[in-house]
Amino acid sequence: MSHDAIVLLKEDHKTVRKLFRQFHASGSDKGDVVSRIIEELTVHTYIENEVMYPRVRELVPDLEQDILQSFEEHHVADVLCSELSAMDPGDERFVAKATVLIENVDHHIDEEEGEWFPKVREALGRKELQEIGEQLLQTKEKAPRKPSEPGALRKAVDAVIG
């Protein structure tokens, strides 16, 4: 498997979108699928917030506004994941909240893959993307898996407080 940062993040996107399809295809018992979505998104937003966004912000200053917007989109996803993880799947708002999470993340993925990743690939060389990919993999090993774990919401809180 390539350690190219963009390839790694796109693989995560595929995994998440597969879970989104399972959510839509599942019947009334969506709790397990949502739990897996929350875990995948918690890890994914963490590694992007901790590694990808700061490195790109440093190396490609022209993408500053894209990165700030991405931090905010992650903040929304992190808050929704946190709320969902504390809810009972039988709650009347559980499916609605999960649907809003999915819609927001789908939009975010479309923007990243369609607009942001091509700009990053153009600005950074293969070597830099490989190095960032290595950092992503290392960070993924220690990443929180649940919104309640330390560090999971740190960047979300930072985004709110400033």
C-alpha positions as CSV (number, residue, x, y, z in Angstrom):
1,M,0.0,0.0,0.0
2,S,1.2,3.5,-0.8
3,H,2.1,5.7,2.0
4,D,1.2,8.8,0.0
5,A,-0.9,11.0,2.4
6,I,-3.6,11.6,-0.2
7,V,-3.9,8.0,-1.1
8,L,-4.2,7.0,2.6
9,L,-6.9,9.6,3.3
10,K,-8.9,8.6,0.2
11,E,-8.8,5.0,1.5
12,D,-10.3,6.2,4.8
13,H,-12.9,8.1,2.8
14,K,-13.8,4.9,1.0
15,T,-14.2,3.0,4.3
16,V,-16.4,5.7,5.7
17,R,-18.6,5.9,2.6
18,K,-19.0,2.2,2.7
19,L,-20.3,2.5,6.2
20,F,-22.6,5.3,5.1
21,R,-24.1,3.0,2.5
22,Q,-24.6,0.3,5.2
23,F,-26.4,2.8,7.3
24,H,-28.8,3.7,4.5
25,A,-29.3,0.0,3.7
26,S,-29.9,-1.2,7.2
27,G,-33.3,-1.5,8.7
28,S,-34.3,-0.1,12.1
29,D,-31.1,-1.3,13.8
30,K,-28.6,1.3,12.9
31,G,-26.8,1.5,16.2
32,D,-23.8,-0.8,15.3
33,V,-23.2,0.9,12.0
34,V,-23.3,4.3,13.6
35,S,-20.8,3.1,16.2
36,R,-18.4,2.1,13.5
37,I,-18.9,5.4,11.7
38,I,-18.1,7.3,14.9
39,E,-14.9,5.3,15.4
40,E,-13.7,5.8,11.8
41,L,-14.5,9.5,11.8
42,T,-12.9,10.0,15.2
43,V,-9.7,8.5,14.0
44,H,-9.8,10.2,10.6
45,T,-10.5,13.7,11.8
46,Y,-7.8,13.3,14.5
47,I,-5.1,12.4,12.0
48,E,-6.1,15.1,9.6
49,N,-6.3,17.7,12.4
50,E,-3.0,16.6,14.0
51,V,-0.9,15.9,10.9
52,M,-2.3,16.7,7.5
53,Y,-3.8,20.1,8.0
54,P,-0.9,21.6,10.1
55,R,1.7,20.3,7.6
56,V,-0.2,21.6,4.6
57,R,-0.8,24.9,6.3
58,E,2.9,25.2,6.9
59,L,4.0,24.1,3.4
60,V,1.2,25.6,1.3
61,P,0.2,28.9,2.8
62,D,-2.1,29.6,-0.2
63,L,-4.5,26.9,1.2
64,E,-5.0,28.7,4.6
65,Q,-8.7,29.4,4.1
66,D,-9.3,25.8,2.8
67,I,-7.6,24.4,5.9
68,L,-9.5,26.7,8.3
69,Q,-12.8,25.6,6.6
70,S,-11.8,22.0,7.0
71,F,-11.1,22.4,10.7
72,E,-14.6,23.9,11.1
73,E,-16.2,21.0,9.1
74,H,-14.3,18.5,11.4
75,H,-15.5,20.4,14.4
76,V,-19.1,19.9,13.3
77,A,-18.5,16.2,12.6
78,D,-16.7,15.8,16.0
79,V,-19.6,17.4,17.9
80,L,-22.2,15.3,16.1
81,C,-20.1,12.1,16.7
82,S,-19.9,13.1,20.4
83,E,-23.6,13.6,20.7
84,L,-24.4,10.4,18.8
85,S,-22.1,8.4,21.0
86,A,-24.0,9.5,24.1
87,M,-27.4,8.7,22.5
88,D,-29.4,5.6,22.6
89,P,-30.1,4.3,19.1
90,G,-33.8,4.2,20.0
91,D,-33.8,8.0,20.6
92,E,-36.2,9.6,18.1
93,R,-33.4,12.0,16.9
94,F,-30.7,9.3,16.5
95,V,-31.3,8.5,12.9
96,A,-31.9,12.2,12.0
97,K,-28.6,13.2,13.7
98,A,-26.7,10.4,12.0
99,T,-28.1,11.4,8.7
100,V,-27.0,15.0,9.2
101,L,-23.5,13.8,10.1
102,I,-23.4,11.7,6.9
103,E,-24.6,14.5,4.7
104,N,-22.0,16.9,6.2
105,V,-19.1,14.4,5.9
106,D,-20.1,13.5,2.4
107,H,-19.9,17.2,1.4
108,H,-16.5,17.5,3.2
109,I,-15.1,14.5,1.4
110,D,-16.4,15.8,-2.0
111,E,-14.6,19.1,-1.4
112,E,-11.4,17.5,-0.2
113,E,-11.1,15.0,-3.0
114,G,-12.4,17.3,-5.8
115,E,-10.8,20.6,-4.8
116,W,-8.4,20.4,-2.0
117,F,-6.4,17.2,-2.6
118,P,-5.5,18.2,-6.2
119,K,-4.2,21.6,-5.0
120,V,-2.1,19.8,-2.3
121,R,-0.8,17.2,-4.8
122,E,0.2,20.0,-7.2
123,A,2.0,22.0,-4.5
124,L,3.8,19.2,-2.7
125,G,6.2,16.7,-4.1
126,R,5.9,12.9,-3.9
127,K,8.6,12.8,-1.2
128,E,6.7,15.3,1.0
129,L,3.4,13.4,0.6
130,Q,5.1,10.1,1.5
131,E,6.6,11.7,4.6
132,I,3.2,13.1,5.6
133,G,1.7,9.7,4.9
134,E,4.2,8.1,7.3
135,Q,3.2,10.6,10.0
136,L,-0.5,9.9,9.4
137,L,0.1,6.1,9.8
138,Q,2.1,6.7,13.0
139,T,-0.6,9.0,14.4
140,K,-3.4,6.7,13.5
141,E,-1.9,4.0,15.8
142,K,-2.3,6.2,18.8
143,A,-5.4,8.1,17.7
144,P,-8.5,8.1,19.9
145,R,-11.3,5.7,18.8
146,K,-14.1,7.3,20.7
147,P,-15.2,10.9,21.0
148,S,-14.9,10.6,24.8
149,E,-11.2,9.7,24.7
150,P,-8.6,12.4,25.6
151,G,-7.5,14.3,22.5
152,A,-10.5,13.4,20.4
153,L,-12.2,16.7,20.7
154,R,-9.0,18.8,21.4
155,K,-9.0,20.3,17.9
156,A,-12.7,20.8,18.0
157,V,-12.4,22.7,21.3
158,D,-9.5,24.7,19.9
159,A,-11.6,25.7,16.9
160,V,-14.3,27.0,19.2
161,I,-12.1,28.8,21.7
162,G,-9.6,30.0,19.2
